[in-house]
Amino acid sequence: MSHLIDKTDFPIFNDKSLVYLDSASTSQKPKVVLDTIKKVYEHSNANVHRALYDLGSRSTELYESSRKTVSQFINAPSSKEVIFTSGTTASMNLLSYSLESRLEKDDEILISHMEHHANIVPWQQLSKRIGIKLKYLPLTKSGDIDLENSRRYFTDRTKIVSITHMSNVLGTINPIKKIAKMAKSIGAVYIIDGAQSVSHMPVDVQDLECDFLAFSGHKMLGPTGVGVLWGKMDLLNELDPFLSGGEMIEKVTLETSTWNEVPYKFEAGTPNYVQAIGMGEAIKYLSNIGMENVYNYEKKLTSYALKKLQEIPNIKIYGTPEKRGGVISFNIKGIHPQDLSQFLNEDNICLRVGHHCAQPLLKTLNETSTARVSFYIYNDFSDIDKLVDSINSTISYF
Ligand SMILES: Cc1ncc(COP(=O)(O)O)c(C=O)c1O
């Protein structure tokens, strides 16, 4: 299969020369998503959950129907367990505040050396607030979590385990079901950072046996400014709200307040309902393709890219994990990644260079910066050929 989708579905590719290889950062948007957003503003725009007139009912229906679409996509037992946030970072911050009351000084939170800053910094901040310890699971040379040497990190003080499903630098797809078993055996709350996985493979929260899953709409063909925190209902019922204000309350007196039911308890203020509706449309687009097809197509692209890149002289590809998604980080000896990016830009090729918001991981790789290509459904094999040709021309120049 040389193409998965019709590229003309994506207006940005009206520029035929564009080679977009930075979807791990953010994805491009199909016209159906852009049209939906415009249509909502033009025909159904009113604040949700408060207006009694028809327009308000229409926007509320669209918003709640998007919640159902999200919940079916990840096989959540109930759509009420889907909280709309502004993205993975916001979801992680919500958890780091809302879980605080369950923790005591010297409790431990376990993450790994391959986490994005969004799954490191909120826990560090929590540690500063209440004195918990943050521990990091080690990695093998190939860029997998070293499960063999990880058992001793799971102790009776470990209260939270929070792991990325897929690394945004190495592409590693982690054995999160095995880690779930380890987390459950010590009674820890298990969180999955799904920012790179939910968009690229089938994800079923019941099968994964996690307690929480965080992901972002903009990485899965949806608009910016919307993401999701899914959580198990019994835990969500127990947790304190994070942001407070309008709509998240049941009753407010001069002295105190009580909370609305889940998920509204966690959606203070006017929610990003138009973006959430756009995200629902993006999920419908992905579901029509089928997430298994998305995963298999990207796997083929990645194998092809690895083969072609490995033929480039003096290239170093980081991590060759057992199971990987469509993300490859590399450096070429003698060419700074920033220079590489500038040269590729001349050929209208977009790739990311830098630390990819994963400085601790880059440190374990002994690097401060790598070049990274990441694929999505609109990429094809010719994009990889153009990338490799452009890298080779850059090498000739240097
Ligand atoms: C693994 C991972 N986690 C979290 C994030 C943060 O996502 P957002 O910036 O959408 O909040 C990213 C973004 O690149 C990511 O790759």
The ligand as an SDF file (V2000), in Angstrom:
LIG
                    3D

 16 16  0  0  0  0  0  0  0  0999 V2000
    5.1030   11.7240   25.1660 C   0  0  0  0  0  0  0  0  0  0  0  0
    4.5300   13.1050   25.2850 C   0  0  0  0  0  0  0  0  0  0  0  0
    3.9240   13.4680   26.4150 N   0  0  0  0  0  0  0  0  0  0  0  0
    3.3770   14.6730   26.5770 C   0  0  0  0  0  0  0  0  0  0  0  0
    3.4450   15.6200   25.5800 C   0  0  0  0  0  0  0  0  0  0  0  0
    2.8340   16.9580   25.8100 C   0  0  0  0  0  0  0  0  0  0  0  0
    1.7400   17.1480   24.9510 O   0  0  0  0  0  0  0  0  0  0  0  0
    1.0490   18.5910   24.8340 P   0  0  0  0  0  0  0  0  0  0  0  0
    2.1500   19.5380   24.4500 O   0  0  0  0  0  0  0  0  0  0  0  0
    0.0510   18.3930   23.7440 O   0  0  0  0  0  0  0  0  0  0  0  0
    0.4580   18.9010   26.1410 O   0  0  0  0  0  0  0  0  0  0  0  0
    4.0800   15.3010   24.3810 C   0  0  0  0  0  0  0  0  0  0  0  0
    4.2220   16.3010   23.3130 C   0  0  0  0  0  0  0  0  0  0  0  0
    5.0450   16.2050   22.4460 O   0  0  0  0  0  0  0  0  0  0  0  0
    4.6410   14.0150   24.2250 C   0  0  0  0  0  0  0  0  0  0  0  0
    5.2610   13.6620   23.1070 O   0  0  0  0  0  0  0  0  0  0  0  0
  1  2  1  0
  2  3  1  0
  2 15  2  0
  3  4  2  0
  4  5  1  0
  5  6  1  0
  5 12  2  0
  6  7  1  0
  7  8  1  0
  8  9  2  0
  8 10  1  0
  8 11  1  0
 12 13  1  0
 12 15  1  0
 13 14  2  0
 15 16  1  0
M  END
$$$$
